[in-house]
Amino acid sequence: MAKNEAITPEEFDRRFEAGESMLKHCDLSKATRPGRQKERINVDIPRWMIEKLDRYAGLNGVARQALIKVWLAERIKAEEEQAA
C-alpha cells in the first residue's frame, strides 16, 4: 500500500485495533497538539527575582524560561488539586 493511501475510517480503526502501525496513513506535516498552542506574554519581574530564577535555572541546567514554565505548571496542578 502506498504512503498516505486513503482508507476508510472503519478500515483505519480495524487495523489500528489489530495493532498495525498507522503512521503510513497519516500526514504528519499537518499534525497539531491540541491545547499546546503557545501565546507570548510579558511579565515585569523585579531584578532580584530574575537573579534568583537564573541561579535556580543554572543549578538545574535549564534555561530561565523552562524553569518558569515548570514552576508554573507545578503550581497550577497544585491549585487544581487543592480546589478539587
C-alpha positions as CSV (number, residue, x, y, z in Angstrom):
1,M,0.0,0.0,0.0
2,A,1.4,3.4,-1.0
3,K,2.3,6.0,1.7
4,N,-0.8,8.1,2.7
5,E,-3.0,5.9,0.6
6,A,-6.6,6.7,1.6
7,I,-8.5,4.1,3.5
8,T,-12.0,4.3,5.2
9,P,-12.2,5.4,8.8
10,E,-13.6,1.9,9.6
11,E,-10.6,0.2,8.0
12,F,-8.3,2.6,9.8
13,D,-9.9,1.7,13.1
14,R,-9.9,-2.0,12.4
15,R,-6.2,-2.0,11.5
16,F,-5.3,0.2,14.5
17,E,-7.2,-2.1,16.9
18,A,-5.3,-5.1,15.3
19,G,-2.0,-3.4,16.3
20,E,-0.9,-2.3,12.9
21,S,1.2,0.9,12.6
22,M,-1.0,3.5,11.1
23,L,1.7,6.2,10.5
24,K,1.9,5.3,6.8
25,H,-1.7,6.5,6.6
26,C,-1.2,9.8,8.4
27,D,0.1,13.2,7.0
28,L,2.2,14.3,10.0
29,S,3.1,17.6,8.3
30,K,-0.4,18.8,9.4
31,A,-0.3,17.2,12.9
32,T,-1.1,19.5,15.8
33,R,-1.1,19.2,19.6
34,P,-4.5,20.5,20.8
35,G,-4.2,22.6,23.9
36,R,-0.5,23.2,23.3
37,Q,-0.7,26.4,21.2
38,K,1.7,29.0,22.5
39,E,0.9,32.6,23.4
40,R,3.5,35.1,24.2
41,I,3.0,37.2,27.4
42,N,5.1,39.9,29.0
43,V,5.6,40.0,32.7
44,D,7.5,42.6,34.6
45,I,9.6,40.9,37.3
46,P,11.8,42.6,39.9
47,R,15.6,42.2,39.2
48,W,16.1,40.2,42.4
49,M,13.6,37.6,41.2
50,I,15.3,37.3,37.9
51,E,18.7,36.8,39.6
52,K,17.2,34.0,41.7
53,L,15.5,32.5,38.7
54,D,18.8,32.5,36.8
55,R,20.5,30.9,39.8
56,Y,18.0,28.1,40.1
57,A,17.9,27.6,36.4
58,G,21.7,27.2,36.4
59,L,21.6,24.7,39.2
60,N,19.1,22.6,37.3
61,G,20.8,23.0,34.0
62,V,17.9,24.6,32.2
63,A,17.0,27.9,30.7
64,R,15.2,30.6,32.8
65,Q,12.1,30.2,30.6
66,A,12.0,26.4,31.0
67,L,12.2,26.8,34.8
68,I,9.4,29.3,34.9
69,K,7.2,27.0,32.8
70,V,7.9,24.0,35.0
71,W,7.2,26.0,38.2
72,L,4.0,27.5,36.8
73,A,2.8,24.1,35.7
74,E,3.5,22.6,39.1
75,R,1.7,25.5,40.9
76,I,-1.3,25.2,38.6
77,K,-1.5,21.5,39.2
78,A,-1.3,22.1,43.0
79,E,-4.0,24.7,42.9
80,E,-6.3,22.4,40.8
81,E,-5.8,19.5,43.2
82,Q,-6.5,21.8,46.2
83,A,-9.7,23.1,44.5
84,A,-11.0,19.6,43.9
